[in-house]
């Protein structure tokens, strides 16, 4: 029969915040180690992919990091991935070009009527 272990915390339920691992000490005793929750990496606001260059930590751990470790030196760095920023820039450029073309065509139409 397996050796019994005593829990270190008072909470006996098998919840995500109460994960445990039984570890054998060098003295041959079995003890319980309470595990921390796994951190998920920050995601892009547009596509939902993991952001490169930003560590995956629990929310409170970001408070101990410096600003350069929490962001990327780019427009929308730390909140949107590079491919989505590139798409935003090209979309804005194409929309601006379309409005200029419309304005030129309108001016030509007005000039031909006169």
C-alpha positions as CSV (number, residue, x, y, z in Angstrom):
1,X,0.0,0.0,0.0
2,X,1.2,3.5,-0.8
3,X,2.6,5.7,1.9
4,X,0.2,8.4,3.1
5,X,1.1,12.1,3.1
6,X,-0.3,15.1,5.0
7,X,-1.3,18.2,3.1
8,X,0.4,21.4,3.9
9,X,-2.5,23.7,3.2
10,X,-5.9,23.4,4.8
11,X,-7.8,23.1,1.5
12,X,-8.4,19.5,0.7
13,X,-10.2,19.9,-2.7
14,X,-8.6,19.1,-6.1
15,X,-8.9,22.5,-7.6
16,X,-6.6,24.3,-10.1
17,X,-5.2,26.5,-7.3
18,X,-4.5,23.5,-5.1
19,X,-2.4,21.2,-7.4
20,X,0.0,19.0,-5.6
21,X,3.0,16.7,-6.3
22,X,4.3,14.0,-4.0
23,X,8.1,14.3,-3.7
24,X,10.5,11.9,-2.0
25,X,13.1,13.7,0.2
26,X,16.7,12.5,0.5
27,X,15.7,11.1,3.9
28,X,13.2,8.8,2.2
29,X,10.1,10.7,3.5
30,X,7.2,11.5,1.1
31,X,6.1,15.2,1.3
32,X,3.6,17.2,-0.7
33,X,4.7,20.1,-2.9
34,X,2.0,22.6,-3.8
35,X,2.4,23.7,-7.5
36,X,1.8,27.1,-8.8
37,X,-0.6,27.7,-11.7
38,X,0.9,27.6,-15.2
39,X,1.4,31.0,-16.9
40,X,-0.1,31.6,-20.3
41,X,1.7,33.9,-22.8
42,X,0.2,37.2,-23.7
43,X,-1.9,37.1,-26.9
44,X,-2.3,39.4,-29.9
45,X,-5.4,41.6,-29.7
46,X,-6.3,41.0,-33.3
47,X,-5.4,37.4,-34.2
48,X,-5.0,35.8,-30.8
49,X,-1.5,34.4,-31.4
50,X,1.1,34.5,-28.6
51,X,3.2,37.6,-28.6
52,X,6.9,37.1,-29.3
53,X,9.5,38.8,-27.0
54,X,7.2,39.0,-23.9
55,X,7.6,36.4,-21.2
56,X,4.7,34.1,-20.1
57,X,4.1,35.0,-16.4
58,X,1.3,35.1,-13.9
59,X,-0.4,38.5,-13.9
60,X,1.1,39.8,-10.7
61,X,4.6,38.9,-11.8
62,X,4.5,41.6,-14.6
63,X,4.5,44.2,-11.9
64,X,8.1,43.3,-11.0
65,X,9.3,43.5,-14.6
66,X,10.8,46.6,-16.1
67,X,9.0,48.3,-19.0
68,X,11.5,47.1,-21.7
69,X,10.7,43.4,-20.7
70,X,6.9,44.0,-21.0
71,X,6.9,45.6,-24.4
72,X,8.4,45.5,-27.9
73,X,9.9,48.6,-29.6
74,X,7.3,48.9,-32.3
75,X,3.9,50.5,-32.8
76,X,1.4,48.6,-30.7
77,X,4.3,46.7,-29.2
78,X,3.2,44.3,-26.5
79,X,-0.5,44.3,-27.5
80,X,-0.5,43.4,-31.2
81,X,1.8,41.1,-33.1
82,X,4.1,42.3,-36.0
83,X,2.1,40.7,-38.8
84,X,-1.2,42.4,-37.6
85,X,0.6,45.8,-37.3
86,X,1.9,45.3,-40.9
87,X,-1.7,44.6,-42.0
88,X,-3.0,47.7,-40.3
89,X,-0.4,49.9,-41.9
90,X,-1.0,48.5,-45.4
91,X,-4.8,48.7,-44.9
92,X,-4.5,52.4,-43.8
93,X,-2.3,53.2,-46.8
94,X,-4.6,51.5,-49.3
95,X,-7.7,53.3,-47.9
96,X,-5.8,56.6,-48.1
97,X,-4.8,55.9,-51.7
98,X,-8.4,55.0,-52.5
99,X,-9.7,58.4,-51.1
100,X,-7.0,60.3,-53.1
101,X,-8.1,58.4,-56.3
102,X,-11.7,59.2,-55.7
103,X,-10.9,62.9,-55.2
104,X,-8.9,63.0,-58.4
105,X,-11.7,61.3,-60.4
106,X,-14.2,63.7,-58.9
107,X,-12.1,66.7,-59.9
108,X,-11.7,65.3,-63.5
109,X,-15.4,64.8,-63.8
110,X,-16.1,68.3,-62.6
111,X,-13.5,69.7,-65.1
112,X,-15.0,67.7,-68.0
113,X,-18.5,69.1,-67.2
114,X,-17.3,72.7,-67.4
